[in-house]
Amino acid sequence: MKIATWNINSVRLRLGNVERFLAESDADVLCLQETKTVDDTFPAAALKAAGYTHQMIHGQKSYNGVAIVSRLPFVATGDAAGARGWCGKEDCRHIWARLANGIELHNFYIPAGGDIPDPVQNEKFAHKLQFLDEVTDWLGEEADRRNTILVGDLNIAPLEHDVWSHKALLDVVSHTPIEVEKLDKLQRAGGFVDSVRHFVPADEKLYSWWSYRAKDWDAADKGRRLDHIWVTPDLAGSLAKAEILRPARGWDQPSDHAPVMVTFG
């Protein structure tokens, strides 16, 4: 089984890239973030034609939006707002589905948090921290979580080598100590294993996002690892491979994120 996550930054604009990725990767399930479209205009028919007939969609106009498209059937899905509304908002940042093989799959798009890493000065950063706290509390409600995968654009690069320069980015939103601390607490609350770092040592540079601002993103290579796939320990032993598909960042009209995919043996 192959499960992938990708912040697509407009699924309609980049539908061709999604179709290409699905054909080349042979992913069984793809979780998308920043679909940026209401449910009625999500390209459901095109993705069904590609073989992904099982779909869970939760979108809004121009912003946010999450979706799960799958070749594997669902036996249960979250309601339109996912597991619950977060931070008193209904801004399309979480959905979940239980696959026929029993795996419960959660797809998150955590708020980016704006530019100023101060919750007093920056309401967006305060929202991000509150979101992390609420998800952490929710995960902690289940003492022994099993058979669960959490994926998405978590908008935090937690480790020193998840960013191009730890020192330069310590005061930059996505790598500040308070964000890293809260993401670690969230991960521990669910008991999750970082599937990519399960294979790639923590002292090796690894990114899934490169800014559009760089004239040559590949040469500059000033990336961050913002996209994650976490699994509960009972699934970790079945992990066969994890990869960040960096070449997709160089396709025509690319997202600034690359897909992340894990394979279970």
Secondary structure as UniProt FT lines:
FT   STRAND          2..7
FT   TURN            11..14
FT   HELIX           15..25
FT   STRAND          29..33
FT   HELIX           39..41
FT   HELIX           44..49
FT   TURN            50..51
FT   STRAND          54..58
FT   STRAND          66..70
FT   STRAND          74..77
FT   TURN            80..81
FT   TURN            87..88
FT   STRAND          94..99
FT   TURN            100..101
FT   STRAND          104..109
FT   TURN            119..121
FT   HELIX           123..139
FT   TURN            140..141
FT   TURN            143..144
FT   STRAND          148..153
FT   HELIX           160..162
FT   HELIX           166..169
FT   TURN            170..171
FT   TURN            173..174
FT   HELIX           177..190
FT   STRAND          193..194
FT   TURN            195..199
FT   TURN            202..203
FT   STRAND          209..210
FT   TURN            212..213
FT   TURN            215..216
FT   HELIX           217..220
FT   STRAND          223..224
FT   STRAND          227..231
FT   HELIX           233..236
FT   TURN            237..238
FT   STRAND          239..244
FT   HELIX           246..250
FT   STRAND          260..264
//
